[in-house]
Amino acid sequence: MSSVSSASSLAIDGLVSGLKTTDLINSLMTVEGVPQTLLKNKLTSTNSFISSLQTMNGLVQALATKAKDAAKATSLDVFTATSSSSGVTAATGTNASAGSVTFTVGSTAAAQVGVTAAMTTWSAAAEPITLVGADGTKTTVTPASGSLDDTVSAINKSGAGITATKVAAGTDPDGTKRYRLQLTSAKTGAAGAFEVYRGTADQVAAGTATNVLTEIGAAVVTQAKDASVTLWAGTAAEQTVTSASNTFTDLVPGLSVTVSKTSTDPVTVGVAQDTTKAQAVASGLVDALNAVAAYYKTNTSVSSTTSATTGSTSTTAGILVGDATTRDATQRLTSTMSTPINGKSPSSIGIVITKEGNFTFDADVFQKALATDPLGTQSMLSSIATNVGAAATAVSDKYDGSITTSIAGQQSVAKDLTTQIDSWTDRLTQRRATLQRQYSALETSLSKLQSQSSWLASQLASTTS
């Protein structure tokens, strides 16, 4: 006799009958649970199918995004900028166009930096400090005390756009450490210039406040200064352009330049179409469609495997085999990409369909078409991309796309299967409990019969005696 314990029940194997009731019940439950097992297998395959549909849908959505970008009337208008000087860099924006501009760099932008005279303390007691900006704005702060640390803290918290730093400046004859305050504008350009006064704003206005940066031993180390470039220098049209930073945004539409050093020699910045980036727009569209077709092909392939032990052959089909939705989507996208535009084949700009139904991109053909007929090439690519984008959206739209709808349907099936599996779990739990009660009752009955048999045997034995 043995005791068997499990997470779901506690059973006592044949105390009287000698039967292995736990094994018997488990065997019966295996049979009873066949319908639930079939449902679980169905749920697993359904979830795998949903996952494949979602991957396919994601690839089509990526294609739709590529198509949307390529369909723009200016999708091939991608430009790159070059500079004749290492001291000038250039970058193009969305509205750039081919051309060039020449200028000299007169100055680079700088933030004002000033230092005070060397001191051991700012003042004997707390006194107001007034910071005056280039536009005349006055900001007055009063440190918690006359110490240099409190003065630094007050200036940094003033919001006037000036940073103070305490810098060691030797010692007094008696050994007391001396410091200077370095005062730096938070921004570059002439607008960042400032003055620092001991006194209130009214005292500054009255001219009775002391300018800290003009005291003996103090200095303005770096003057606040704008960056400047001069166009058409030496001509009647000479023009100087300034910037608070070293970057001149939209010096010409769509072109920004950044200067890092002055130059008396003219610097030429040119803007030209970047044919490599333009090519990437067209080839990216082809690659995105091929990714969709390749995934569909992989998941609809059928493979056979022969067992080395038994010699039997098993066949495995891709999870999308027989699915009309993904088949129709792939065919529709492929057909749309290869459809002529105004009687002209996409192969004229390098988009070539192979006999296997895939696409290749001929870079040489595209570059030749772009060089000889840029407007026609743009129009052709935009038309192809517009058609492909419409087809891709119809397939993958998050509300009513064909694959999206199929995913929603399969998710509903999975939800129903999960509900059925849960119901079977409850049913099987009840069935196991019933079987356990029945076998327990059987053991009880057999125990009673055994007791009666023993009593009768003892009575017969005494009668015989």
C-alpha positions as a Markdown table, in Angstrom:
| # | Residue | x | y | z |
|---|---|---|---|---|
| 1 | Met | 0.0 | 0.0 | 0.0 |
| 2 | Ser | 1.3 | 3.5 | -0.9 |
| 3 | Ser | 0.2 | 7.1 | -0.6 |
| 4 | Val | 0.3 | 9.3 | -3.7 |
| 5 | Ser | 0.1 | 13.1 | -3.5 |
| 6 | Ser | -0.3 | 15.6 | -6.3 |
| 7 | Ala | -0.9 | 19.4 | -6.6 |
| 8 | Ser | -4.5 | 18.9 | -7.5 |
| 9 | Ser | -5.6 | 15.9 | -5.4 |
| 10 | Leu | -4.6 | 13.5 | -2.6 |
| 11 | Ala | -5.3 | 9.8 | -3.4 |
| 12 | Ile | -4.7 | 6.6 | -1.5 |
| 13 | Asp | -3.9 | 3.6 | -3.9 |
| 14 | Gly | -5.7 | 0.3 | -3.3 |
| 15 | Leu | -5.7 | -0.1 | 0.5 |
| 16 | Val | -8.0 | -3.1 | 0.1 |
| 17 | Ser | -8.2 | -3.9 | -3.6 |
| 18 | Gly | -4.5 | -3.6 | -4.3 |
| 19 | Leu | -5.4 | -1.6 | -7.4 |
| 20 | Lys | -3.1 | 1.3 | -8.5 |
| 21 | Thr | -6.1 | 3.7 | -8.5 |
| 22 | Thr | -3.9 | 6.8 | -9.2 |
| 23 | Asp | -2.6 | 5.3 | -12.4 |
| 24 | Leu | -6.0 | 4.1 | -13.4 |
| 25 | Ile | -7.5 | 7.6 | -12.8 |
| 26 | Asn | -4.6 | 9.2 | -14.7 |
| 27 | Ser | -5.1 | 6.9 | -17.7 |
| 28 | Leu | -8.8 | 7.6 | -17.7 |
| 29 | Met | -8.2 | 11.3 | -17.5 |
| 30 | Thr | -5.8 | 11.1 | -20.5 |
| 31 | Val | -8.6 | 9.7 | -22.6 |
| 32 | Glu | -11.1 | 12.2 | -21.1 |
| 33 | Gly | -8.7 | 15.1 | -21.9 |
| 34 | Val | -8.2 | 14.2 | -25.6 |
| 35 | Pro | -10.7 | 16.9 | -26.8 |
| 36 | Gln | -8.9 | 19.6 | -24.7 |
| 37 | Thr | -5.5 | 18.5 | -26.1 |
| 38 | Leu | -6.9 | 18.9 | -29.6 |
| 39 | Leu | -8.1 | 22.4 | -28.7 |
| 40 | Lys | -4.7 | 23.3 | -27.3 |
| 41 | Asn | -2.9 | 22.1 | -30.4 |
| 42 | Lys | -5.4 | 24.1 | -32.5 |
| 43 | Leu | -4.7 | 27.2 | -30.3 |
| 44 | Thr | -0.9 | 26.8 | -30.8 |
| 45 | Ser | -1.2 | 26.6 | -34.5 |
| 46 | Thr | -3.6 | 29.5 | -34.6 |
| 47 | Asn | -1.3 | 31.7 | -32.5 |
| 48 | Ser | 1.6 | 30.8 | -34.9 |
| 49 | Phe | -0.6 | 31.7 | -37.8 |
| 50 | Ile | -1.4 | 35.0 | -36.2 |
| 51 | Ser | 2.2 | 35.7 | -35.6 |
| 52 | Ser | 3.1 | 35.1 | -39.2 |
| 53 | Leu | 0.2 | 37.3 | -40.4 |
| 54 | Gln | 1.5 | 40.1 | -38.1 |
| 55 | Thr | 5.0 | 39.8 | -39.4 |
| 56 | Met | 3.7 | 39.9 | -43.0 |
| 57 | Asn | 1.5 | 42.9 | -42.1 |
| 58 | Gly | 4.5 | 44.7 | -40.6 |
| 59 | Leu | 6.6 | 44.2 | -43.8 |
| 60 | Val | 3.7 | 45.5 | -45.9 |
| 61 | Gln | 3.4 | 48.6 | -43.6 |
| 62 | Ala | 7.1 | 49.2 | -44.0 |
| 63 | Leu | 6.6 | 49.0 | -47.8 |
| 64 | Ala | 3.7 | 51.5 | -47.5 |
| 65 | Thr | 6.0 | 53.9 | -45.6 |
| 66 | Lys | 8.8 | 53.6 | -48.2 |
| 67 | Ala | 6.2 | 54.1 | -51.0 |
| 68 | Lys | 4.8 | 57.2 | -49.3 |
| 69 | Asp | 8.3 | 58.8 | -49.2 |
| 70 | Ala | 9.1 | 57.8 | -52.8 |
| 71 | Ala | 5.8 | 59.1 | -54.1 |
| 72 | Lys | 6.6 | 62.7 | -53.1 |
| 73 | Ala | 7.1 | 64.9 | -56.2 |
| 74 | Thr | 10.5 | 65.9 | -54.7 |
| 75 | Ser | 11.6 | 62.5 | -53.4 |
| 76 | Leu | 14.7 | 62.5 | -55.6 |
| 77 | Asp | 15.6 | 66.1 | -54.7 |
| 78 | Val | 18.1 | 65.0 | -52.1 |
| 79 | Phe | 21.2 | 67.3 | -52.0 |
| 80 | Thr | 24.6 | 67.3 | -50.4 |
| 81 | Ala | 26.8 | 70.3 | -49.6 |
| 82 | Thr | 30.5 | 70.7 | -50.0 |
| 83 | Ser | 32.9 | 73.3 | -48.7 |
| 84 | Ser | 36.2 | 74.5 | -50.0 |
| 85 | Ser | 37.5 | 75.2 | -46.5 |
| 86 | Ser | 38.1 | 73.0 | -43.5 |
| 87 | Gly | 37.0 | 75.9 | -41.4 |
| 88 | Val | 33.5 | 75.9 | -42.8 |
| 89 | Thr | 31.0 | 73.0 | -42.8 |
| 90 | Ala | 27.7 | 73.0 | -44.6 |
| 91 | Ala | 24.4 | 71.0 | -44.3 |
| 92 | Thr | 21.4 | 70.9 | -46.5 |
| 93 | Gly | 17.8 | 71.2 | -45.4 |
| 94 | Thr | 14.5 | 70.0 | -46.9 |
| 95 | Asn | 14.1 | 73.0 | -49.3 |
| 96 | Ala | 17.7 | 72.9 | -50.7 |
| 97 | Ser | 18.4 | 73.4 | -54.3 |
| 98 | Ala | 21.5 | 73.1 | -56.5 |
| 99 | Gly | 23.8 | 76.1 | -56.5 |
| 100 | Ser | 26.8 | 77.7 | -54.7 |
| 101 | Val | 27.7 | 80.7 | -52.6 |
| 102 | Thr | 31.1 | 82.3 | -51.9 |
| 103 | Phe | 32.0 | 84.4 | -48.8 |
| 104 | Thr | 34.8 | 85.3 | -46.4 |
| 105 | Val | 34.6 | 84.6 | -42.7 |
| 106 | Gly | 35.2 | 87.8 | -40.8 |
| 107 | Ser | 34.8 | 86.5 | -37.3 |
| 108 | Thr | 33.6 | 83.6 | -35.2 |
| 109 | Ala | 31.1 | 83.9 | -32.4 |
| 110 | Ala | 32.3 | 84.2 | -28.8 |
| 111 | Ala | 30.8 | 84.5 | -25.3 |
| 112 | Gln | 32.0 | 87.2 | -23.0 |
| 113 | Val | 34.4 | 86.1 | -20.3 |
| 114 | Gly | 35.5 | 88.5 | -17.6 |
| 115 | Val | 37.5 | 88.1 | -14.4 |
| 116 | Thr | 37.5 | 90.2 | -11.2 |
| 117 | Ala | 40.5 | 91.4 | -9.3 |
| 118 | Ala | 42.0 | 88.9 | -6.8 |
| 119 | Met | 40.3 | 89.0 | -3.4 |
| 120 | Thr | 39.8 | 87.0 | -0.3 |
| 121 | Thr | 36.1 | 88.0 | 0.2 |
| 122 | Trp | 33.6 | 89.8 | -1.9 |
| 123 | Ser | 32.6 | 92.3 | 0.7 |
| 124 | Ala | 32.6 | 92.8 | 4.5 |
| 125 | Ala | 28.8 | 92.1 | 4.5 |
| 126 | Ala | 26.0 | 91.1 | 2.2 |
| 127 | Glu | 25.5 | 93.8 | -0.4 |
| 128 | Pro | 23.5 | 94.0 | -3.7 |
| 129 | Ile | 25.0 | 93.0 | -7.0 |
| 130 | Thr | 23.5 | 94.3 | -10.3 |
| 131 | Leu | 24.0 | 92.4 | -13.5 |
| 132 | Val | 23.3 | 94.4 | -16.7 |
| 133 | Gly | 22.7 | 92.7 | -20.0 |
| 134 | Ala | 23.6 | 93.9 | -23.5 |
| 135 | Asp | 20.0 | 95.1 | -23.9 |
| 136 | Gly | 20.1 | 97.1 | -20.7 |
| 137 | Thr | 18.1 | 94.6 | -18.6 |
| 138 | Lys | 19.2 | 94.9 | -14.9 |
| 139 | Thr | 19.0 | 92.0 | -12.5 |
| 140 | Thr | 19.8 | 92.7 | -8.9 |
| 141 | Val | 20.7 | 89.9 | -6.4 |
| 142 | Thr | 21.9 | 90.1 | -2.8 |
| 143 | Pro | 24.1 | 87.2 | -1.6 |
| 144 | Ala | 23.5 | 85.6 | 1.8 |
| 145 | Ser | 26.8 | 87.1 | 3.0 |
| 146 | Gly | 29.8 | 88.8 | 1.6 |
| 147 | Ser | 31.7 | 85.6 | 1.1 |
| 148 | Leu | 32.9 | 84.6 | -2.4 |
| 149 | Asp | 31.0 | 81.3 | -2.3 |
| 150 | Asp | 27.7 | 83.1 | -1.5 |
| 151 | Thr | 28.4 | 85.6 | -4.2 |
| 152 | Val | 29.0 | 82.8 | -6.8 |
| 153 | Ser | 25.8 | 81.1 | -5.7 |
| 154 | Ala | 23.7 | 84.3 | -6.0 |
| 155 | Ile | 25.0 | 85.1 | -9.5 |
| 156 | Asn | 24.4 | 81.6 | -10.8 |
| 157 | Lys | 20.9 | 81.6 | -9.5 |
| 158 | Ser | 20.0 | 85.0 | -10.7 |
| 159 | Gly | 18.7 | 83.9 | -14.1 |
| 160 | Ala | 20.7 | 86.7 | -15.8 |
| 161 | Gly | 22.5 | 84.2 | -18.1 |
| 162 | Ile | 25.9 | 84.7 | -16.4 |
| 163 | Thr | 27.9 | 81.9 | -14.8 |
| 164 | Ala | 30.3 | 82.6 | -12.0 |
| 165 | Thr | 33.3 | 80.4 | -11.0 |
| 166 | Lys | 35.7 | 80.9 | -8.2 |
| 167 | Val | 39.3 | 80.5 | -9.4 |
| 168 | Ala | 42.4 | 80.3 | -7.2 |
| 169 | Ala | 44.7 | 83.5 | -7.5 |
| 170 | Gly | 47.5 | 82.9 | -5.0 |
| 171 | Thr | 47.8 | 84.0 | -1.4 |
| 172 | Asp | 48.2 | 87.2 | 0.6 |
| 173 | Pro | 51.5 | 87.9 | 2.5 |
| 174 | Asp | 49.9 | 86.5 | 5.6 |
| 175 | Gly | 49.0 | 83.2 | 3.8 |
| 176 | Thr | 45.3 | 83.9 | 3.2 |
| 177 | Lys | 44.1 | 82.4 | -0.1 |
| 178 | Arg | 43.0 | 84.8 | -2.8 |
| 179 | Tyr | 40.5 | 84.1 | -5.6 |
| 180 | Arg | 39.1 | 85.7 | -8.7 |
| 181 | Leu | 35.6 | 85.3 | -10.0 |
| 182 | Gln | 35.4 | 84.3 | -13.6 |
| 183 | Leu | 32.2 | 85.5 | -15.1 |
| 184 | Thr | 31.0 | 83.9 | -18.4 |
| 185 | Ser | 28.0 | 84.6 | -20.6 |
| 186 | Ala | 25.7 | 81.6 | -21.1 |
| 187 | Lys | 25.4 | 82.4 | -24.8 |
| 188 | Thr | 27.7 | 83.5 | -27.6 |
| 189 | Gly | 27.2 | 86.6 | -29.6 |
| 190 | Ala | 27.1 | 90.3 | -29.0 |
| 191 | Ala | 23.7 | 89.9 | -27.3 |
| 192 | Gly | 25.5 | 88.0 | -24.5 |
| 193 | Ala | 27.6 | 91.0 | -23.4 |
| 194 | Phe | 27.2 | 92.0 | -19.8 |
| 195 | Glu | 28.4 | 94.3 | -17.0 |
| 196 | Val | 28.6 | 93.5 | -13.2 |
| 197 | Tyr | 28.2 | 96.2 | -10.6 |
| 198 | Arg | 28.5 | 96.5 | -6.8 |
| 199 | Gly | 25.2 | 98.2 | -5.9 |
| 200 | Thr | 21.5 | 98.4 | -6.8 |
| 201 | Ala | 19.9 | 99.1 | -10.1 |
| 202 | Asp | 19.2 | 102.6 | -9.0 |
| 203 | Gln | 22.8 | 103.2 | -8.2 |
| 204 | Val | 23.8 | 101.8 | -11.6 |
| 205 | Ala | 21.4 | 104.2 | -13.2 |
| 206 | Ala | 22.8 | 107.1 | -11.1 |
| 207 | Gly | 26.3 | 106.2 | -12.0 |
| 208 | Thr | 27.3 | 105.6 | -8.4 |
| 209 | Ala | 27.8 | 101.8 | -8.6 |
| 210 | Thr | 31.2 | 100.3 | -9.1 |
| 211 | Asn | 31.8 | 98.3 | -12.3 |
| 212 | Val | 33.5 | 95.1 | -11.1 |
| 213 | Leu | 35.2 | 94.4 | -14.5 |
| 214 | Thr | 36.9 | 97.8 | -14.6 |
| 215 | Glu | 38.4 | 97.6 | -11.2 |
| 216 | Ile | 42.2 | 97.5 | -10.9 |
| 217 | Gly | 43.3 | 93.9 | -11.6 |
| 218 | Ala | 40.0 | 93.0 | -13.3 |
| 219 | Ala | 39.7 | 92.4 | -17.1 |
| 220 | Val | 37.3 | 91.4 | -19.9 |
| 221 | Val | 39.2 | 88.4 | -21.2 |
| 222 | Thr | 37.0 | 87.7 | -24.2 |
| 223 | Gln | 34.6 | 90.2 | -25.7 |
| 224 | Ala | 31.1 | 89.0 | -26.7 |
| 225 | Lys | 31.1 | 88.8 | -30.4 |
| 226 | Asp | 28.8 | 87.7 | -33.3 |
| 227 | Ala | 30.1 | 85.5 | -36.1 |
| 228 | Ser | 30.1 | 87.2 | -39.5 |
| 229 | Val | 30.5 | 86.3 | -43.1 |
| 230 | Thr | 30.8 | 88.7 | -46.0 |
| 231 | Leu | 29.3 | 88.0 | -49.4 |
| 232 | Trp | 30.5 | 89.5 | -52.7 |
| 233 | Ala | 33.4 | 91.2 | -50.9 |
| 234 | Gly | 35.0 | 94.1 | -52.8 |
| 235 | Thr | 31.9 | 94.8 | -55.0 |
| 236 | Ala | 29.1 | 97.3 | -54.8 |
| 237 | Ala | 26.9 | 94.5 | -53.5 |
| 238 | Glu | 29.1 | 93.6 | -50.6 |
| 239 | Gln | 27.0 | 92.4 | -47.7 |
| 240 | Thr | 27.9 | 91.2 | -44.2 |
| 241 | Val | 25.7 | 88.7 | -42.4 |
| 242 | Thr | 26.0 | 88.1 | -38.7 |
| 243 | Ser | 24.9 | 85.3 | -36.3 |
| 244 | Ala | 25.0 | 85.0 | -32.5 |
| 245 | Ser | 26.3 | 81.5 | -33.0 |
| 246 | Asn | 28.8 | 80.0 | -35.4 |
| 247 | Thr | 26.0 | 78.6 | -37.5 |
| 248 | Phe | 24.2 | 80.6 | -40.2 |
| 249 | Thr | 20.9 | 78.9 | -40.7 |
| 250 | Asp | 19.5 | 79.2 | -44.3 |
| 251 | Leu | 22.3 | 81.4 | -45.5 |
| 252 | Val | 20.5 | 80.5 | -48.7 |
| 253 | Pro | 17.3 | 78.6 | -48.6 |
| 254 | Gly | 17.9 | 75.0 | -47.5 |
| 255 | Leu | 21.6 | 75.6 | -46.7 |
| 256 | Ser | 23.2 | 76.2 | -43.3 |
| 257 | Val | 26.9 | 76.8 | -42.8 |
| 258 | Thr | 28.9 | 76.6 | -39.6 |
| 259 | Val | 32.2 | 78.5 | -39.3 |
| 260 | Ser | 35.1 | 77.6 | -37.0 |
| 261 | Lys | 37.8 | 80.0 | -38.0 |
| 262 | Thr | 38.2 | 83.3 | -39.8 |
| 263 | Ser | 39.4 | 83.4 | -43.4 |
| 264 | Thr | 40.5 | 86.2 | -45.7 |
| 265 | Asp | 40.4 | 83.8 | -48.7 |
| 266 | Pro | 37.0 | 83.3 | -50.2 |
| 267 | Val | 35.2 | 80.1 | -49.2 |
| 268 | Thr | 32.8 | 78.5 | -51.6 |
| 269 | Val | 30.0 | 76.2 | -50.5 |
| 270 | Gly | 28.3 | 74.2 | -53.2 |
| 271 | Val | 25.0 | 72.3 | -53.2 |
| 272 | Ala | 24.4 | 69.5 | -55.7 |
| 273 | Gln | 22.0 | 66.6 | -56.1 |
| 274 | Asp | 23.2 | 63.5 | -54.3 |
| 275 | Thr | 22.6 | 60.8 | -56.8 |
| 276 | Thr | 23.5 | 58.1 | -54.4 |
| 277 | Lys | 20.8 | 59.1 | -51.9 |
| 278 | Ala | 18.4 | 59.5 | -54.8 |
| 279 | Gln | 19.1 | 56.0 | -55.9 |
| 280 | Ala | 18.5 | 54.7 | -52.4 |
| 281 | Val | 15.0 | 56.1 | -52.5 |
| 282 | Ala | 14.2 | 53.9 | -55.6 |
| 283 | Ser | 16.2 | 50.8 | -54.5 |
| 284 | Gly | 14.6 | 51.1 | -51.0 |
| 285 | Leu | 11.2 | 50.7 | -52.5 |
| 286 | Val | 12.3 | 47.6 | -54.4 |
| 287 | Asp | 14.0 | 46.1 | -51.3 |
| 288 | Ala | 10.8 | 46.6 | -49.2 |
| 289 | Leu | 8.7 | 44.8 | -51.7 |
| 290 | Asn | 11.2 | 42.0 | -52.1 |
| 291 | Ala | 11.1 | 41.6 | -48.3 |
| 292 | Val | 7.4 | 41.0 | -48.4 |
| 293 | Ala | 7.7 | 38.5 | -51.3 |
| 294 | Ala | 10.6 | 36.6 | -49.6 |
| 295 | Tyr | 8.8 | 36.2 | -46.4 |
| 296 | Tyr | 5.7 | 34.9 | -48.1 |
| 297 | Lys | 7.8 | 32.5 | -50.2 |
| 298 | Thr | 9.6 | 31.2 | -47.1 |
| 299 | Asn | 6.3 | 30.6 | -45.3 |
| 300 | Thr | 4.6 | 28.8 | -48.2 |
| 301 | Ser | 7.4 | 26.4 | -49.0 |
| 302 | Val | 6.9 | 22.7 | -48.6 |
| 303 | Ser | 9.9 | 20.6 | -47.4 |
| 304 | Ser | 10.4 | 16.8 | -47.1 |
| 305 | Thr | 12.6 | 15.0 | -44.6 |
| 306 | Thr | 13.6 | 11.3 | -44.7 |
| 307 | Ser | 14.3 | 9.6 | -41.4 |
| 308 | Ala | 17.7 | 7.9 | -41.4 |
| 309 | Thr | 16.4 | 5.3 | -39.0 |
| 310 | Thr | 13.0 | 4.3 | -40.4 |
| 311 | Gly | 13.4 | 5.5 | -44.0 |
| 312 | Ser | 10.0 | 7.2 | -43.7 |
| 313 | Thr | 9.5 | 10.6 | -45.3 |
| 314 | Ser | 7.7 | 13.4 | -43.6 |
| 315 | Thr | 6.5 | 16.6 | -45.3 |
| 316 | Thr | 6.2 | 20.0 | -43.7 |
| 317 | Ala | 4.3 | 22.9 | -45.2 |
| 318 | Gly | 4.8 | 26.6 | -44.5 |
| 319 | Ile | 2.3 | 28.1 | -42.1 |
| 320 | Leu | 0.9 | 30.4 | -44.8 |
| 321 | Val | 0.3 | 27.6 | -47.3 |
| 322 | Gly | -3.3 | 27.8 | -48.5 |
| 323 | Asp | -3.9 | 31.3 | -47.0 |
| 324 | Ala | -5.7 | 33.3 | -49.7 |
| 325 | Thr | -5.3 | 36.7 | -48.0 |
| 326 | Thr | -1.5 | 36.8 | -48.0 |
| 327 | Arg | -1.4 | 35.1 | -51.4 |
| 328 | Asp | -3.7 | 37.8 | -52.9 |
| 329 | Ala | -1.8 | 40.6 | -51.1 |
| 330 | Thr | 1.6 | 39.4 | -52.5 |
| 331 | Gln | 0.3 | 39.0 | -56.0 |
| 332 | Arg | -1.4 | 42.4 | -55.9 |
| 333 | Leu | 1.7 | 44.2 | -54.7 |
| 334 | Thr | 4.0 | 42.4 | -57.3 |
| 335 | Ser | 1.5 | 43.2 | -60.1 |
| 336 | Thr | 1.3 | 46.9 | -59.1 |
| 337 | Met | 5.1 | 47.3 | -59.0 |
| 338 | Ser | 5.5 | 45.9 | -62.5 |
| 339 | Thr | 2.5 | 47.7 | -64.1 |
| 340 | Pro | 3.7 | 50.2 | -66.9 |
| 341 | Ile | 3.1 | 53.9 | -66.3 |
| 342 | Asn | 1.7 | 55.6 | -69.4 |
| 343 | Gly | 2.9 | 52.8 | -71.5 |
| 344 | Lys | 6.4 | 52.9 | -70.1 |
| 345 | Ser | 7.9 | 50.0 | -68.2 |
| 346 | Pro | 9.3 | 50.5 | -64.7 |
| 347 | Ser | 12.5 | 48.8 | -66.0 |
| 348 | Ser | 13.2 | 52.1 | -67.8 |
| 349 | Ile | 14.3 | 53.5 | -64.4 |
| 350 | Gly | 16.0 | 50.3 | -63.2 |
| 351 | Ile | 13.0 | 48.5 | -61.5 |
| 352 | Val | 13.1 | 45.0 | -63.2 |
| 353 | Ile | 10.9 | 42.0 | -62.5 |
| 354 | Thr | 12.5 | 38.6 | -62.9 |
| 355 | Lys | 10.9 | 35.4 | -64.2 |
| 356 | Glu | 10.7 | 34.2 | -60.6 |
| 357 | Gly | 8.5 | 37.1 | -59.7 |
| 358 | Asn | 11.0 | 39.0 | -57.7 |
| 359 | Phe | 12.4 | 42.4 | -58.5 |
| 360 | Thr | 16.0 | 43.6 | -59.1 |
| 361 | Phe | 17.3 | 47.2 | -59.1 |
| 362 | Asp | 19.6 | 48.2 | -62.0 |
| 363 | Ala | 21.6 | 51.1 | -60.5 |
| 364 | Asp | 23.3 | 51.9 | -63.9 |
| 365 | Val | 19.9 | 52.2 | -65.7 |
| 366 | Phe | 18.5 | 54.4 | -62.9 |
| 367 | Gln | 21.6 | 56.7 | -62.9 |
| 368 | Lys | 21.4 | 57.1 | -66.6 |
| 369 | Ala | 17.7 | 57.9 | -66.5 |
| 370 | Leu | 18.3 | 60.4 | -63.7 |
| 371 | Ala | 21.0 | 62.1 | -65.7 |
| 372 | Thr | 19.2 | 62.3 | -69.0 |
| 373 | Asp | 15.7 | 62.9 | -67.8 |
| 374 | Pro | 15.5 | 63.9 | -64.2 |
| 375 | Leu | 11.9 | 65.1 | -64.3 |
| 376 | Gly | 10.7 | 62.1 | -66.2 |
| 377 | Thr | 12.5 | 59.7 | -63.8 |
| 378 | Gln | 11.0 | 61.5 | -60.8 |
| 379 | Ser | 7.5 | 61.3 | -62.4 |
| 380 | Met | 7.9 | 57.6 | -63.1 |
| 381 | Leu | 9.1 | 56.7 | -59.7 |
| 382 | Ser | 6.4 | 58.9 | -58.0 |
| 383 | Ser | 3.7 | 57.2 | -60.0 |
| 384 | Ile | 4.9 | 53.7 | -59.3 |
| 385 | Ala | 5.3 | 54.5 | -55.6 |
| 386 | Thr | 1.8 | 56.0 | -55.4 |
| 387 | Asn | 0.3 | 52.8 | -56.9 |
| 388 | Val | 2.3 | 50.5 | -54.7 |
| 389 | Gly | 1.5 | 52.6 | -51.6 |
| 390 | Ala | -2.2 | 52.5 | -52.3 |
| 391 | Ala | -2.1 | 48.7 | -52.7 |
| 392 | Ala | 0.1 | 48.3 | -49.6 |
| 393 | Thr | -2.3 | 50.5 | -47.5 |
| 394 | Ala | -5.3 | 48.5 | -48.7 |
| 395 | Val | -3.6 | 45.4 | -47.5 |
| 396 | Ser | -2.2 | 46.6 | -44.2 |
| 397 | Asp | -4.4 | 49.5 | -43.1 |
| 398 | Lys | -4.9 | 49.3 | -39.3 |
| 399 | Tyr | -8.7 | 49.6 | -39.6 |
| 400 | Asp | -9.8 | 47.7 | -42.7 |
| 401 | Gly | -6.7 | 46.2 | -44.4 |
| 402 | Ser | -7.2 | 42.7 | -45.7 |
| 403 | Ile | -4.4 | 41.2 | -43.6 |
| 404 | Thr | -5.4 | 43.3 | -40.6 |
| 405 | Thr | -8.9 | 42.0 | -40.9 |
| 406 | Ser | -7.6 | 38.4 | -41.1 |
| 407 | Ile | -5.5 | 38.9 | -38.0 |
| 408 | Ala | -8.6 | 40.2 | -36.1 |
| 409 | Gly | -10.6 | 37.2 | -37.2 |
| 410 | Gln | -7.9 | 34.7 | -36.1 |
| 411 | Gln | -7.5 | 36.5 | -32.8 |
| 412 | Ser | -11.2 | 36.0 | -32.3 |
| 413 | Val | -10.8 | 32.3 | -33.0 |
| 414 | Ala | -7.9 | 32.1 | -30.5 |
| 415 | Lys | -10.0 | 33.8 | -27.9 |
| 416 | Asp | -12.8 | 31.3 | -28.4 |
| 417 | Leu | -10.4 | 28.4 | -28.2 |
| 418 | Thr | -9.0 | 29.7 | -25.0 |
| 419 | Thr | -12.5 | 29.9 | -23.5 |
| 420 | Gln | -13.2 | 26.3 | -24.6 |
| 421 | Ile | -9.9 | 25.1 | -23.1 |
| 422 | Asp | -10.7 | 26.8 | -19.8 |
| 423 | Ser | -14.1 | 25.2 | -19.8 |
| 424 | Trp | -12.5 | 21.8 | -20.4 |
| 425 | Thr | -10.1 | 22.4 | -17.5 |
| 426 | Asp | -13.0 | 22.9 | -15.1 |
| 427 | Arg | -14.8 | 19.9 | -16.6 |
| 428 | Leu | -11.8 | 17.7 | -16.2 |
| 429 | Thr | -11.1 | 18.8 | -12.7 |
| 430 | Gln | -14.7 | 17.8 | -11.8 |
| 431 | Arg | -14.3 | 14.5 | -13.6 |
| 432 | Arg | -11.1 | 13.7 | -11.7 |
| 433 | Ala | -12.8 | 14.5 | -8.4 |
| 434 | Thr | -15.7 | 12.2 | -9.4 |
| 435 | Leu | -13.4 | 9.3 | -10.2 |
| 436 | Gln | -11.5 | 9.8 | -7.0 |
| 437 | Arg | -14.7 | 9.6 | -5.0 |
| 438 | Gln | -15.8 | 6.5 | -6.9 |
| 439 | Tyr | -12.6 | 4.6 | -6.3 |
| 440 | Ser | -12.6 | 5.8 | -2.6 |
| 441 | Ala | -16.1 | 4.4 | -2.2 |
| 442 | Leu | -15.0 | 1.2 | -3.8 |
| 443 | Glu | -12.2 | 0.8 | -1.3 |
| 444 | Thr | -14.6 | 1.5 | 1.5 |
| 445 | Ser | -17.1 | -1.1 | 0.3 |
| 446 | Leu | -14.3 | -3.7 | -0.2 |
| 447 | Ser | -13.1 | -2.9 | 3.3 |
| 448 | Lys | -16.5 | -3.5 | 4.8 |
| 449 | Leu | -16.8 | -6.8 | 2.9 |
| 450 | Gln | -13.4 | -7.8 | 4.1 |
| 451 | Ser | -14.4 | -7.1 | 7.7 |
| 452 | Gln | -17.6 | -9.1 | 7.3 |
| 453 | Ser | -15.6 | -12.0 | 5.7 |
| 454 | Ser | -13.2 | -12.0 | 8.6 |
| 455 | Trp | -16.1 | -12.0 | 11.1 |
| 456 | Leu | -17.9 | -14.9 | 9.4 |
| 457 | Ala | -14.7 | -16.9 | 9.2 |
| 458 | Ser | -14.1 | -16.4 | 12.9 |
| 459 | Gln | -17.8 | -17.5 | 13.7 |
| 460 | Leu | -17.5 | -20.6 | 11.5 |
| 461 | Ala | -14.2 | -21.5 | 13.2 |
| 462 | Ser | -15.8 | -21.2 | 16.6 |
| 463 | Thr | -18.8 | -23.3 | 15.6 |
| 464 | Thr | -16.6 | -26.0 | 14.3 |
| 465 | Ser | -14.7 | -26.1 | 17.5 |
